[in-house]
């Protein structure tokens, strides 16, 4: 009875919003999961309330020091980028849960959310990246980080040398270049994992009428035409690696090719994981083995050569299903 009351709904929305804020300030990337739980349990109206409360509290925390103390500086260029990224993440969750009359496949809503993030943030990041004040703030931040981190370690240790190298301005700019090439795939992975985890958590105690059966990874399958954009983007990425088309005045084409290619590799990687999950379900293997397999893949993806093999092997397994029928239910399998 308490859950069905209006007051109980608002209290639940507030609690999940506070949990999302806590995860954000603790540095957890999956801070959107509690908001997706609200969307699954209370609908898009509840999600809009949670997003509004999150954004209001986030902006109040960011700007309150400058309001209280006039001598306190407003957020700089890096702070502005953080605020925009947070706002785009919240907007993306609203897009994924849009209550359209003819609701399309959730995959397309996830792609739309990632596309909106790219359309808003990529021009902003590039514009801020060209600002002299931004480069000065990066240099100052890296210098402060070097002094703080190396001050806690002996100067002649390998760890201190590694930290000093990683926070050099040239290294930070190279990291920024890598982030621009994998921008869309990162946001797509964030939205997809948050949506899946939030729905899985909400299904345990459904409270909003009309909640459908949740997403099953083992049933995820891409149509055959997804191969063509993967081939085209792969050819452009290869051209960039060999001929350096980003240095020929075609940086926008190189960035697009890298982002689209990594997005499609992520999707085919999901299909590869779906095949593995299907095999586990088909032969009724314990879920503990599935958890150990996923954890092992993450561990193996850390080293250089093994990591590259794992990153490519799972998407290749998903791609192979275009020619090899790997997911055959036990009742339909041949018996001869």
Secondary structure, 3 states (H helix, E strand, C coil): CCCCCHHHHHHHHHHHHHHHHHHHHCCCCCCCHHHHHHHHHHHHHHHHHHHHHHHHHHHHHHHHHHHHCCCCCCCCHHHHHHHHHHHHHHHHHHHHCCCCCCCCCHHHHHHHHHHHHHHHHHHHHHHHHCCHHHHHHHHHHHHHHHHHHHHCCCCCCHHHHHHHHHCCHHHHHHHHHHHHHCHHHHHHHHHHHHHHHHHHHHHHHCCCCCCCCCCCHHHCCCCCCHHHHHHHHHHHHHHHHHHCHHHCCCHHHHHHHHHHHHHHHHHHHHHHHHHHHHHHHHCCCCHHHHHHHHHHHHHHCCCHHHHHHHHHHHHHHHHHCCCCCCCCCHHHCCCC
